[in-house]
């Protein structure tokens, strides 16, 4: 079978599936905009770029759909070059979220399409409008969300099947298309993300503090791709002054960049600095000395952090699930998570972690202080958390075999 993977940041969610299908004898190629950090075995990669940016002064409701059309245009032009070289896929595995899937059916009408269904926007019950601190959803926002969904709706109409990592994410799409979607998580490498009591987390913080932390240290971790409200950074920072007062030996290690992955940018500065400045006085000199911003770290360092920390805080608006939550659990971490979808799909309160109201600072302080007061394996939470990941989200034994079977089934028609 000839298989084409399309993802603007390839490999993205296809890091394991693409080479696995190549290893099974399929001819596998990929299209993406970002350069590969390293080649994937058996996968021939092609890059493409945009011909131009958005039209200056375009109507704000149309800006998103224009961006997707520009990406779709660039993608189908690259696909046409593959076609000219006599590569015509039997199966296209594509993430349609940025527009790349828009025109592929026009070039290859017979190719089967398996879409990665990550999210479908709604004005209520999801990320937009969830946090009253950042305003309510007015008519203009509802209209803008409707245009954001136009390309996603076309993708649902055009796909032969979909794959979604959680039940909740699959359930965000309109009802008529849910039966086409199979819920299979991307998968966690539990041999790599695993407990190790001898691990050390070594790095230098943004303030120049040299860190060399182990399992005997009282460490609380917090991880975002970029530190921002949609992943609860502001709520975490507001809990730190009281938490560090109650736990005088505790240290908070905060991983994440200064950019914005989701939601709006602040009017000035960065979210990291805004919310640090908000609690600076309450933290005092002692508290500030125990809050370590380390920026983005190599994945191996992140796993070592999960291996040595007493507890991990994961907060999120109702939005896509982060790999970091499951990796922390796979390392035997106690996780204090927000009682939001789809976090509650993974964590059973009191059994595989703790759930707290996203907006309840006192509850977050209490749960975090309680977790920091105990050795890592004192209550079995971490053991059961890893068992949950092994049972439902293990890459090699659970997720990847199901992904392969789905791809081959869809490709065969």
C-alpha positions in Angstrom: 0.0 0.0 0.0 1.2 3.5 -0.7 0.6 5.8 2.3 1.1 9.5 2.6 1.3 11.3 6.0 0.4 15.0 6.0 1.0 17.2 9.1 2.3 20.8 9.1 4.7 19.8 11.9 5.4 16.3 10.8 5.8 13.8 12.4 3.6 15.2 15.2 1.2 12.5 16.3 2.5 10.2 13.5 6.0 9.8 15.0 5.5 6.1 15.7 2.8 5.1 13.2 4.6 6.2 10.0 7.8 4.2 10.5 5.7 1.2 11.9 3.7 1.1 8.6 6.9 1.4 6.6 8.4 -1.6 8.6 5.3 -3.6 7.5 6.3 -3.2 3.9 4.2 -0.2 2.9 5.6 2.6 0.8 5.4 5.6 3.2 6.0 9.3 2.4 5.3 12.5 4.3 4.5 16.1 3.7 5.2 18.8 6.3 6.4 22.4 6.7 8.9 21.9 9.5 12.3 20.3 9.0 12.7 16.9 10.6 14.9 16.8 13.7 16.0 13.3 12.5 14.8 11.0 9.6 12.2 8.4 10.4 13.1 4.9 9.2 11.5 4.0 5.9 9.7 7.4 5.5 10.6 9.6 2.6 9.9 13.2 3.7 9.1 16.3 1.6 8.8 19.8 2.9 6.7 22.7 1.5 6.4 26.3 2.3 3.8 29.1 2.0 3.8 31.3 -1.1 2.6 34.3 1.0 1.1 35.4 4.3 -2.4 36.7 5.1 -3.9 39.6 3.3 -3.3 42.9 5.3 -6.5 44.3 6.7 -8.6 41.2 5.9 -11.8 40.8 7.9 -10.9 39.2 11.2 -13.6 36.5 10.9 -12.0 35.4 7.6 -8.4 35.5 8.7 -8.4 32.0 10.0 -10.0 30.4 6.9 -7.6 32.4 4.6 -4.7 31.0 6.6 -6.0 27.5 6.1 -6.6 28.0 2.4 -3.0 29.2 2.0 -1.7 26.1 3.8 -4.1 23.9 1.8 -2.8 25.5 -1.4 0.8 24.9 -0.5 0.1 21.3 0.6 -1.7 20.4 -2.6 1.0 22.0 -4.7 3.6 19.7 -3.0 1.2 16.8 -3.4 1.0 17.5 -7.1 4.8 17.2 -7.4 4.5 13.8 -5.9 1.8 12.9 -8.3 4.0 14.1 -11.2 6.7 11.7 -9.9 4.1 8.8 -10.1 3.4 8.6 -6.4 -0.4 8.3 -5.9 -1.4 7.2 -2.4 -3.9 4.6 -1.5 -4.2 6.1 2.0 -3.7 9.7 3.2 -3.2 10.1 7.0 -3.7 13.8 7.6 -4.1 16.3 10.4 -6.7 18.7 9.0 -6.5 21.3 11.7 -4.4 23.8 9.8 -6.0 23.4 6.4 -3.7 20.9 4.7 -6.5 18.5 3.9 -8.7 21.0 2.1 -7.8 20.2 -1.5 -6.2 16.7 -1.4 -9.5 15.1 -2.6 -9.4 17.3 -5.7 -6.0 15.8 -6.7 -6.5 12.3 -5.5 -10.3 11.6 -5.4 -9.8 7.8 -5.0 -7.4 7.9 -2.1 -8.8 6.9 1.2 -8.4 9.5 4.0 -7.8 8.9 7.7 -8.0 12.1 9.6 -6.5 13.0 13.0 -9.6 14.5 14.7 -8.1 16.6 17.4 -10.7 19.3 18.2 -13.9 21.0 16.9 -14.6 24.5 18.3 -17.7 25.4 20.3 -18.8 28.5 22.1 -19.8 26.7 25.3 -18.4 23.9 27.3 -14.9 24.0 25.9 -11.9 26.3 26.1 -13.4 29.5 24.7 -15.3 31.3 27.4 -14.3 28.8 30.1 -12.3 31.3 32.2 -14.4 34.4 33.1 -11.2 36.3 33.9 -10.7 36.7 30.1 -14.2 37.8 29.2 -17.3 36.2 27.9 -18.3 34.8 24.5 -20.2 37.5 22.6 -21.9 37.2 19.2 -18.7 38.3 17.3 -16.7 35.5 19.0 -19.4 33.0 18.1 -19.2 34.0 14.5 -15.4 33.8 14.5 -15.6 30.3 15.9 -18.0 29.4 13.2 -15.5 30.4 10.5 -12.7 28.5 12.4 -14.9 25.4 12.0 -15.5 25.7 8.2 -12.4 23.9 7.2 -12.8 21.3 10.0 -16.4 20.7 8.8 -15.2 20.1 5.3 -12.6 17.7 6.7 -15.3 15.7 8.5 -17.4 15.5 5.3 -14.4 14.4 3.2 -12.8 11.9 5.5 -13.4 8.1 5.3 -12.5 7.6 8.9 -11.1 9.5 11.9 -8.9 8.9 14.9 -9.1 10.9 18.1 -7.0 10.5 21.3 -9.8 10.8 23.8 -13.5 10.2 24.0 -14.1 13.8 24.9 -12.1 15.2 21.9 -14.0 12.8 19.6 -17.2 14.0 21.1 -16.5 17.7 20.2 -17.4 17.0 16.6 -21.1 17.2 15.4 -23.1 14.0 16.0 -23.4 12.8 12.4 -19.6 12.2 12.1 -18.9 10.7 15.5 -19.5 7.1 14.4 -16.7 7.5 11.8 -14.1 8.2 14.6 -12.2 5.6 16.5 -10.7 6.7 19.9 -7.1 5.6 20.0 -4.5 7.6 22.0 -1.2 8.6 20.3 0.5 6.3 22.8 3.1 6.7 25.6 6.4 4.9 25.5 6.2 3.4 29.0 9.7 1.8 28.7 11.1 5.3 28.2 8.8 7.1 30.6 9.2 4.9 33.6 10.1 5.2 37.3 13.8 5.5 38.3 14.6 6.4 41.9 18.3 7.0 41.0 17.5 9.7 38.4 18.7 13.3 38.7 17.2 16.4 37.2 20.1 18.7 36.3 19.8 22.0 34.5 20.4 25.7 35.0 17.3 27.9 35.6 16.6 31.1 33.7 17.8 33.0 36.8 21.2 31.2 36.6 20.5 28.8 39.5 22.3 25.4 39.0 19.8 22.7 39.8 20.8 19.1 40.7 17.7 17.5 42.2 16.8 13.9 43.2 14.1 11.9 44.7 15.0 13.0 48.2 14.2 16.6 47.3 10.7 18.0 47.8 10.0 19.0 44.2 6.7 20.0 42.6 6.7 20.1 38.8 4.6 22.1 36.4 4.9 21.8 32.6 3.4 23.7 29.7 4.7 23.9 26.1 4.3 27.6 26.6 3.3 29.1 30.0 -0.2 30.5 29.5 -3.7 30.6 31.0 -5.3 27.9 28.8 -3.0 25.4 30.6 -3.6 27.0 34.1 -0.3 28.7 34.5 -2.0 31.7 36.2 -3.9 29.5 38.6 -0.7 27.6 39.5 1.3 30.7 40.2 -1.4 32.1 42.5 -1.2 28.9 44.6 2.5 29.1 45.1 2.9 31.7 47.8 0.7 29.8 50.3 2.0 26.4 49.2 5.6 27.4 49.6 4.8 29.0 53.0 3.3 25.7 54.2 6.1 23.6 52.7 9.3 25.5 53.6 11.5 22.9 51.9 9.5 22.6 48.7 10.8 23.7 45.3 8.7 24.4 42.2 10.2 23.5 38.9 8.3 25.2 36.0 9.0 24.0 32.4 7.8 25.9 29.4 8.4 28.6 26.9 7.5 32.3 26.7 5.4 32.1 23.5 1.7 31.4 23.1 0.4 28.0 21.9 -3.3 28.6 22.5 -5.5 31.6 23.0 -4.6 35.3 22.8 -1.3 37.0 23.4 -1.2 39.4 26.3 -1.3 43.1 25.4 2.3 43.5 26.5 5.0 41.2 27.8 4.6 37.5 28.4 2.2 35.4 30.5 5.2 34.1 32.4 6.3 37.5 33.5 2.8 38.9 34.1 1.8 36.2 36.6 5.2 36.0 38.3 5.0 39.8 38.9 1.5 39.3 40.3 2.7 37.0 43.1 6.2 38.3 43.5 5.5 40.3 46.7 3.5 37.4 48.2 6.3 35.0 47.5 9.0 37.1 49.1 12.7 36.5 48.7 12.6 33.0 50.1 9.7 31.9 47.9 11.2 33.4 44.8 14.4 31.5 45.5 12.5 28.2 45.4 10.6 28.9 42.1 12.7 27.7 39.2 11.8 28.6 35.6 13.8 26.4 33.4 12.4 27.2 30.0 12.0 24.4 27.5 14.1 21.3 28.3 15.2 18.2 26.3 12.6 15.4 26.5 15.1 13.2 28.5 15.4 15.9 31.1 11.6 16.2 31.3 11.3 12.5 32.0 14.0 12.8 34.7 12.0 15.6 36.3 9.0 13.3 36.4 11.1 10.6 37.9 12.4 12.7 40.8 9.5 15.1 41.7 7.1 14.3 44.5 4.1 15.6 42.6 3.1 17.2 39.3 0.4 19.8 38.7 -1.5 19.6 35.5 -4.2 22.2 34.9 -6.1 22.8 31.6 -9.2 24.4 30.1 -11.4 21.8 28.5 -9.1 21.2 25.6 -6.8 18.7 24.0 -4.9 16.4 26.4 -1.2 16.9 26.8 1.3 14.0 26.5 3.1 15.3 29.6 0.2 14.3 31.9 0.4 10.7 30.8 4.2 10.7 30.8 4.2 12.0 34.4 1.8 9.2 35.4 3.9 6.6 33.6 6.9 7.7 35.7 4.9 7.0 38.8 4.0 10.6 39.6 1.2 11.8 41.8 -0.7 14.2 39.6 -2.9 17.0 40.8 -5.1 17.7 37.8 -7.9 20.0 37.1 -11.4 18.5 37.2 -12.0 19.3 33.5 -12.4 17.3 30.4 -10.6 15.3 29.2 -8.3 15.2 32.3 -11.1 13.3 34.3 -11.1 10.7 31.5 -7.6 9.7 32.7 -7.6 10.4 36.5 -10.0 8.8 38.9 -10.0 11.1 41.9 -8.2 9.5 44.9 -7.3 6.4 42.8 -4.9 7.4 40.0 -4.4 11.0 41.1 -6.3 14.0 42.5 -8.8 16.3 40.7 -9.4 19.9 41.9 -11.6 22.6 40.6 -9.6 24.6 38.1 -10.5 27.9 39.9 -10.1 26.7 43.5 -6.7 28.0 44.7 -7.2 26.7 48.2 -8.0 23.1 47.0 -4.9 23.2 44.7 -2.7 24.3 47.7 -4.2 21.6 49.9 -3.8 18.8 47.4 -0.3 19.8 46.5 0.9 20.3 50.1 -0.5 16.9 51.0 1.3 15.2 48.1 4.6 17.0 48.9 4.4 15.8 52.5 4.6 12.2 51.6 7.3 10.1 50.0 6.6 9.2 46.3 5.3 5.7 46.9 3.6 6.2 50.3 0.0 5.8 49.2 0.2 3.8 46.0 -1.2 6.6 43.9 1.8 6.7 41.6 1.8 2.9 41.2 -1.8 3.0 40.2 -1.2 6.0 37.9 1.4 4.0 36.0 -0.8 1.0 35.8 -3.6 3.2 34.3 -1.2 4.3 31.5 0.0 0.8 30.9 -3.6 -0.4 30.6 -5.0 2.2 28.3 -2.2 4.3 26.8 0.9 2.1 26.3 2.4 2.7 22.9 3.7 -0.7 22.0 1.1 -3.0 23.5 -2.1 -1.0 23.2 -2.1 2.1 21.0 0.2 1.4 18.1 -1.2 -2.0 17.2 -4.7 -0.4 17.1 -3.4 2.5 15.0 -1.8 0.1 12.5 -4.9 -2.0 12.2 -7.1 1.0 11.7 -4.8 2.5 9.0 -4.6 -0.7 7.1 -8.3 -1.3 7.3 -9.2 2.2 6.1 -6.6 2.0 3.3 -7.9 -1.3 2.1 -11.4 0.2 1.8 
